[in-house]
Amino acid sequence: MSQFDPIGTRKSGYAPPRDGPFRCGHCEHYSDGKCNHPDVESDKQVPKAADGKGIVEADGCCNYFRTRGFRSGMLISLLKKPKV
């Protein structure tokens, strides 16, 4: 495996902490050791909880990471220069 090979599962890219450093615990899809993103829930390589959510580790990560409360629209508004 080279440094350019993808890590994680094929469908969602979920990778455990040993492949990190990551931080699922900061993601809007993460809550109490589970992920509610549809691709993680349907990823056959990710174990499932009784409610169907993907069981993930707080220090893992996947391709769908989104920082809690920080959406792309917020980033754009922060990057706009103020009118002078």
C-alpha positions in Angstrom: 0.0 0.0 0.0 1.4 3.4 -0.9 0.8 6.7 0.7 -1.5 7.6 -2.3 -3.9 4.6 -1.8 -7.2 5.5 -0.3 -7.9 4.3 3.3 -11.1 3.2 4.8 -14.1 1.2 3.5 -15.0 1.3 -0.2 -18.4 2.8 0.1 -18.1 5.5 2.8 -14.4 5.7 3.4 -14.9 5.0 7.1 -11.4 4.6 8.7 -10.8 3.7 12.4 -8.5 5.7 14.6 -5.4 3.5 13.9 -5.4 5.1 10.4 -5.8 8.7 11.7 -5.5 11.1 13.3 -9.2 11.9 12.8 -12.1 13.1 14.9 -15.6 11.7 14.1 -16.6 13.1 17.4 -16.6 16.6 15.9 -18.9 15.6 13.0 -22.5 16.6 12.7 -23.4 13.0 11.7 -21.9 11.6 14.9 -23.7 11.0 18.2 -22.9 8.5 21.0 -20.7 6.2 19.0 -23.0 6.1 15.9 -23.2 7.8 12.5 -26.4 8.8 10.8 -25.0 9.5 7.4 -26.9 7.3 4.8 -23.8 6.0 3.1 -22.3 5.0 6.4 -25.5 3.3 7.5 -25.6 1.4 4.2 -21.9 0.6 4.2 -21.7 -3.2 4.6 -18.2 -2.9 6.1 -19.3 -0.7 9.0 -21.0 -2.6 11.9 -24.6 -1.5 12.7 -26.4 -0.6 15.9 -30.0 -1.9 16.5 -31.4 1.3 15.1 -29.5 0.9 11.8 -26.9 3.6 12.4 -23.3 2.8 11.7 -21.2 2.1 14.8 -18.1 4.3 14.6 -15.4 5.4 16.9 -15.1 9.1 18.0 -11.5 9.1 16.7 -12.4 7.5 13.4 -13.6 9.4 10.2 -15.2 8.9 6.8 -15.6 10.8 3.5 -18.7 12.7 4.8 -17.2 14.6 7.7 -18.9 17.9 8.4 -17.9 20.0 11.4 -20.8 20.6 13.8 -22.6 23.8 13.1 -20.3 24.9 10.3 -21.8 24.6 6.9 -20.3 25.6 3.6 -22.5 28.7 3.3 -21.1 29.9 6.6 -17.6 29.5 5.3 -18.4 31.6 2.1 -19.9 34.4 4.2 -16.8 34.4 6.4 -14.5 34.6 3.4 -16.4 37.6 1.7 -14.5 40.8 2.1 -16.4 43.5 4.0 -17.6 46.4 1.9 -15.7 49.6 2.8 
